Amino acid sequence: MKRKISHATEPPMARGWVSIKTAADFLDMSPEALRRSIERHAVRAPDGVIESNIDGVRARKFGRLWRVQFSSRWSASAEPGS
């Protein structure tokens, strides 16, 4: 039987697109506050998708859900001993 692999110990940027809840946990803020901030900065991208960029945190609307991706700047803050 295959076991699910838990990514809970990996920093969010190692996983690509993550949920707002996962990103908010990493940023130490509530999911509602992150969603409101993302929505305030949202614009339509050239490819027609709604996206938001805030300090290296990129969010895109996939259907009705926001997904968040962290830039490489955030990986330094997630490394142990930083």
Residue pairs with C-beta under 8 A, 6 or more apart in sequence:
7 14
7 15
11 26
11 70
11 74
11 75
11 78
11 79
12 18
12 22
12 23
12 26
12 68
12 70
12 74
12 78
13 69
13 70
13 71
13 72
13 74
13 75
13 78
14 75
16 69
17 60
17 62
17 67
17 68
17 69
18 67
18 68
18 69
19 65
19 67
19 68
20 31
20 34
20 35
20 38
20 59
20 66
20 67
20 68
21 31
22 68
23 34
23 57
23 59
23 68
23 70
24 30
24 31
24 33
24 34
26 70
26 78
27 34
27 57
34 68
35 66
37 54
38 52
38 54
38 59
38 66
38 68
39 52
41 52
41 53
41 54
42 50
42 51
42 52
42 59
42 61
43 50
43 51
43 52
44 50
44 51
45 51
45 60
49 60
49 61
50 60
50 61
51 58
51 59
51 60
51 61
52 58
52 59
52 60
53 59
56 70
56 71
56 73
56 74
57 68
57 69
57 70
57 71
57 74
58 68
58 69
58 70
58 71
59 66
59 67
59 68
59 69
60 66
60 67
60 69
61 67
76 82
